Amino acid sequence: MISVIASVLFCAAGHLVRDGWPVLGSTHLARACGGLLCLAAALVVTGASLEGLLFGAAILVGFYTDMKHGEGNNATTLVDAGYLALSGATSITPLALAAWLIPGGSWVAALAIPAAAILKPPVWFLARRINTYGLPYTRVAAVAFGAAVGAALGVIA
């Protein structure tokens, strides 16, 4: 259970860094640093195994396969919801495929793809609506989505 909590925290932090906080001056550096935090999550939850390396690498790849990243972040229209759903599905696809393809992997892991597509729009819309503390809602949403990825990683590992 402790490893799953650590996975949630590391992935939440990784997604926050990938989203641009703190400012690192480069999108690629933000992806790399965020990916390292998510790799740490994968290694913790898998007991520093080869699976953990594969899962961490898959999350980093997902930072690059994320189609429509940054589009739909206004979270005000159905078009935004579509962009966010596409972003969620395409960013989680490498992790879902890695979990499905490893020896002993389950086809259930492939369900992470539609789950991410369904989850991302409401997270962004809700973060925008509850933005009462002056925090940039995209940061709040990135942390929430990252935490969900960390929890999923804890389940599939």
Residue pairs with C-beta under 8 A, 6 or more apart in sequence:
3 44
3 45
3 47
3 154
4 45
4 150
4 151
4 154
4 155
6 41
6 44
6 45
7 41
7 42
7 44
7 45
7 150
7 151
7 153
7 154
7 157
8 41
8 147
8 150
8 151
8 154
9 41
9 147
9 150
10 37
10 38
10 40
10 41
10 44
10 150
11 37
11 38
11 41
11 59
11 146
11 147
11 149
11 150
11 153
12 143
12 144
12 146
12 147
12 150
13 37
13 143
13 146
14 33
14 34
14 35
14 36
14 37
14 38
14 40
14 41
14 59
14 146
15 34
15 38
15 142
15 143
15 145
15 146
15 147
15 149
16 34
16 139
16 142
16 143
16 146
17 24
17 30
17 33
17 34
17 37
18 30
18 31
18 33
18 34
18 35
18 63
18 142
18 146
19 30
19 34
19 138
19 139
19 142
20 30
20 139
21 136
21 139
24 30
24 33
31 60
31 63
31 64
32 60
34 63
35 56
35 59
35 60
35 63
38 56
38 59
38 60
38 146
38 149
38 150
39 52
39 53
39 56
39 57
39 59
39 60
40 56
41 56
41 150
41 153
42 51
42 52
42 53
42 54
42 55
42 56
42 59
42 153
42 157
43 49
43 52
43 53
43 56
44 52
45 52
45 153
45 154
45 157
46 52
46 55
46 157
51 102
51 157
52 157
54 98
54 102
55 95
55 98
55 99
55 153
55 156
55 157
57 98
58 94
58 95
58 97
58 98
58 99
59 94
59 95
59 149
59 153
61 94
62 90
62 91
62 92
62 93
62 94
62 95
63 91
65 90
65 91
65 93
65 94
66 87
66 90
66 91
67 86
67 87
67 90
68 83
68 84
68 86
68 87
68 90
69 87
69 91
71 80
71 83
71 87
72 79
72 80
72 81
72 82
72 83
72 84
72 87
72 121
72 124
73 80
73 84
73 124
73 138
74 80
74 128
75 81
75 84
75 121
75 124
75 125
75 127
75 128
75 137
75 141
76 128
80 121
80 124
81 121
81 125
84 120
84 121
84 124
85 117
85 118
85 120
85 121
86 117
87 120
88 116
88 117
88 118
88 119
88 120
88 121
88 145
89 113
89 114
89 116
89 117
91 116
92 112
92 113
92 115
92 116
92 149
92 152
93 113
95 112
95 149
95 152
95 153
96 109
96 110
96 111
96 112
96 113
97 110
99 105
99 106
99 109
99 112
99 156
100 106
100 107
100 109
100 110
106 156
109 156
112 152
112 156
115 152
116 148
116 149
119 145
119 148
120 145
123 141
123 144
123 145
123 148
124 137
124 138
124 141
126 141
127 137
127 138
127 140
127 141
127 144
128 137
128 141
130 137
130 140
131 137
131 140
